[in-house]
Amino acid sequence: MNTKAAEELPAVSVIMPVLNEERHLRTAVRHILEQDYAGPMEVVIALGPSSDRTDEIAAGLVAEDSRVRTVRNPTGRTPAGLNAAIRGSSHPIVVRVDGHGLLTPGYIGTAVRLLGEMEAANVGGIMFAEGETEWEKAVAAAMTSKIGVGNAAFHTGGLAGPADTVYLGVFRREVLERLGGYNEEFIRAQDWELNYRIRQDGGLIWFTPQLRVTYRPRPSVRALAKQYKDYGRWRRVVTRYHRGSVNLRYLAPPAAFLGVVLGLALSAVHPAFLVLPGGYLLAIVGGAVTEGRGLSLKARVQLPVAFATMHLSWGFGFLTSPRSLARKVIASRRPAGSTSAVTAAETG
């Protein structure tokens, strides 16, 4: 690309909230810096209080490339880190990347082009889960299948078009600043919540399968269960905070959880109730047969465990999400003296 064309490209700020990312941070930043985007670019890493070598690795990246710098995120919370990185950056296009996400070649250039062509507020694509261990490969298969995550295009793919939300996102800074950035009370689901506000503001969220970010799944059953419990818990907060935002797809995991738990409990009264957990077990085993093609035997055997961990943890988190979380979120944005929003949360 010639110099004149490069000068016409908008400058890009890549923001990264990181916490305990020593395993993937250097590779993630390398995938950013090796993008073939000819316009100006900066990478701002928001450092949480890590207990591993993340800070040391980040310092090395800063020393190696003048485009990289760091800001502090004392809370370690993702939305606070995102906002800190936004404040610490300056360019008109803001690209969100996580510390364990790997941008594919051409990602930034394609996203910037589509922002302009579609007059979108946010552009994003597919969260392409790819594992390294056999367990992670099983989780990756679950996270990219409709059996595992429903029909969310940013997980399973689909045609380009308007969307409710996308993975990570490439934003116009003016939109983020007008809407106040990420709501820092949302420990999880902050992307969905921000995209909901963008849509309510009249902005277009544009999904395209041309954009893909390689994602590294959680390395253990315990870590995956915590991740999905938190997803469910905070998605319930979103539905209480933004009335009318609930989607029938979100009710499937709670229904599965209730079916399994109630079926097992009521089987003491009559064994016929075992049809509920039994039916669920057959469904995920059958799903593993179809979705596990190409996996090793060890990964295929673990695939039903991945399905169940994701579904049941999400459902449990959704059903047990305390109303106090929604009240806290609402209070953080409520004008002084207003009580109507809190009352709504208490009854939701």
N, C-alpha and C positions, 0 to 999 in steps of 0.2 A: 504494500500500500504506500502511495506517495505521501510526502510530508503534508501537502495541502489537504488531502483527504483525511489524514490522521488528525489535523488540527480542527476539522469540522466535527469529529466525533465528540460526544459529550464526555466529560470526565466522570469517572466511576469511583465510588467508595465501597470497598468490600468490608463488611462488618462481621466479626466472629466472636461470639461469647464462648469462652472455654473454661472448663473446670476438670482437672484430672484427665487431660487428653494427651499424655506423653506418648501413647501408643500410635496416635494418628495425626497429631498436629503438624509435624514437619511435612508429611506427605500431602495433607490437605492444603497447606500454604503453597507448596510447590505446584499443585494443580491450578492454583489461582495465578501465580506469577508466570506460569508457562502458557496462559491463555494467549491466543493470537489477536488480542484486542490492541489496536494501535493508538487508541486515545489515552489520555492521562489516567493513571490508576493509583490508588492508595489502598492499603490493607490495614485495618484497625482492629487489633485483637484486645478484647475486654477480658482481663485476667481475674478469675475468681480465686478464692483462697484454696488453691490446690495442695494436695498432700503428696504429690508425686513430682516428677521433673518438668512439669508443664512450663513453669516460669523460666527455668533455665533454658529450655528449648526455644521459648519465645524470645528471650534475650539474644540468643544466637541468631535467630532469624532477623531480628532488628539490625544486628551488627553486619549481617551479610547483604542486606538489601535496603536501600534508603526508602523504598516505597512502603516498608512495614514499620508500624509503631504500635505501642501498647497503651492502654488506659486501664485504670483499676476498676474492679467491680467487687467491692468488699462483701456484699451479700452473697455472691456466688449464684444468684438467681438469674435464669436465662433472660427474662424480659428486662431486668435492670441492666444486665450486661449489654443487651442490644441497644437500649437507650443511651447508655454511657458511650458506646461506640459511635452511635449516630451523632451525639454531641461532639465527640472527638474527631469527627470527619467533616468534610467540607464540600464534597462534590454533588452535583445535581441528581445523579443516579446512585441509588443505594442498593447494593447486592448483599443479601444475607447468605452466609455460609456457616455451617456448624463445624466444630473442631474435628468431627469424624465423618464429614461429608467431602466427597471428591468430585469437583466439577469436571464434566467431560469437555473435550476440545470444542471450542467455538461457543461455549455456553454464554459468556458475557456478550459477545458480539451479536449473537442471535437474539438474546433477550432485549438488548438496547434497540435493535432494529424493530422488533415487534412492539415495544413500548410506543415507538413513534407511529408505526403503521396502523396499529389498532387503537391509538389514542387511549391506551390503558393506563390505569393507576398502578397496577401490579401485574407482573407476568411471571409465570412459573411453570414447572413441568413435573416430571416423574421422580419420585423417591425410589431409586432403583436399589433395592436391598441386595447385598452381595456378601456372603459369609466367607470366612477363612477357615474356621474349624467345622467339623461335621454338624455340630449343634447349630452354629450360626448359619450354615447352609440350609438346615431345616427351617429355621426361623425366617430366613430370606424367602424361601418358597412360600411359607405361610403369609408373609407380609406382601407378596405380590400376587396373591390369588383372591378371587372373589369369596371363596369359602372362608378365608382368613380375615379379610377386611371389608367385605361387601363390594359395592360398585364404585368406590372412590377412584376417580380417574388418575389422581396423582399417585396412587399405589399400583393400579392395574393397567393403566394406559387407556387410550381412547382417542377420539377425534378432537382436533383443536376447536376451542370455542369458549364462551363465557363460562365461568365456574364459581361455585361458592367460595372455594379456597384452593390454594395450590401449595406445593411443598416449598418451603423457604421463601422465595420471592425476590423479584427485582423491582424496586419501587422508584417513583418520582419523590425526591426529597420534599418537595412542596406539599405533597399529600401527607407524608408522615408528620411534618411540622404542623400542618393545619389541624390534624386529628390528635395531636399530642403524643405521637409515637405509640409504643406498646404500653398496655395497661400492666403496670408492674405487680399488681396483685394477682395476676394470673400466672401461677407457677408453671402450669401446663396449659395447653390450648390457647396460648397467647396469639398464635398465628391465625387460628380460626376466628378468634374474637376480633382481632384487628381487621381481618378481611370482611367480617360482618359490618363493622363500622364504615369501612371504605365503600361497601355496596350501599349502605344506608345513606351515605353522603353523595351517592350518584356515580361513584367511580366504577370502572370496569375491571374485573379480575379476569385475566385471560390465561387459559391453560393451553399448553402445546406439548405434544410428545417429542418435539424437537429438542426440548430442554430436559436433561437428565443429570441427576446427581447420584453418584454411588454412595450408598449408606451402609455403614457397618452395624449389624444387629448386636443386641446385648449378648454378652458371652456366657450367660448361665440362665437356668430356669428362674432362679430367685430374682436376678436383675430384670429379666423380661416381665415377670409377674409384677414387680414394683412399678416398672414403666407403664404397663397397661392399667394397673389399678389407678395410678395417678391420672392417666388419660381419661378414664371413666369418671373419676371424681371431679375433675375440672371441667369436663364437658357438661356435667350436670350443673355446675356453677354458671356456665355460659347460658344454658337454657333458662336459668332463673334470672340472670342478669339481663338477657335480651329475650323478652317474651316473644313467642312466635318463631324462635330459631330452631326448635326441635325438629329432628328429621326421623322418620320411621326407622331408618337404618340404625340409628343410635339405640333403638329400643330392643334390637335383636340380642345383643349380649346380656342385658338384664333378664330378658325372657329365658334365655338358655340357662343362666345361673339359677333362676327360680325353679325352672323345670327340673334341673338336676338335683338341687337341694331338697325341694319338696317331694320329688319322686322317691329319693332315698329315705327321707323321713317317714313318708306315708307307706312305704313298703312294709313297715312293721305292722301296719293295719291290714294291708292286703298286698300280696306280691304283684298284683296287676299294675300297681303304680311304678314298678320298675321299668315299664315301657318308656317312661320319660327319659331317665338317664340312659337306658339301653338304646333308645332311638338316637339320642345325641351321640353316644359312643359309636354306633354304626355309621352315623353321618360323617364324623371326623375321620374314622378309619377309611371309609369309602373315599372321602375327599383326599386322603393321603395317597391312596392308590393312583388317583388321576393326577394330582398335583405333584407327586413325587417322581414322576418320570425324569430320568436323567440324573437323579441323585444316587449316591452310594446306598447300600443296604443299611448302613448305620444311620445315615441321615433320614432315610425313609421311615425307619422304625421310630425315630424321634419326632417326625412331623406331626402325628396326632397329639403328642405332648405339647408341641408348640401351639397348635390350634387351640387346645383346651386352656393352656395358660393364658393366651391372649384373650379369648372369649370370656372366660370365667373371671379373670382378674379385672377386666374392663367392666363387666357386669356388676361385680361386687363393689368396685369403686363408685360406679354410678348410683347404685342403690343405697350405699352407706354415706354418700357425700353429705356432710352436715350443712344445714341451712346457715350456720354461722359463717361459713366461707363466703356464701353469696352476700350476706349482710355486710361483711367486712369489705368486699369488693365494691358494693354499692355505696357504702359510707365513704369510701376513699374518693369518690367522684361526685357525691351528693352536695348540692348547695346547702349552706347553713340553714337550719330550721326546717328542712324538708324531711318528712317521714314516710311519704307515700311509697317510695321505692322499697324501703326496708319492710314495710308492711306486706308488700307484694311478695318479697322474697320469703317471708315467714310463712306465707300461705301456699307457696309454690312447691 
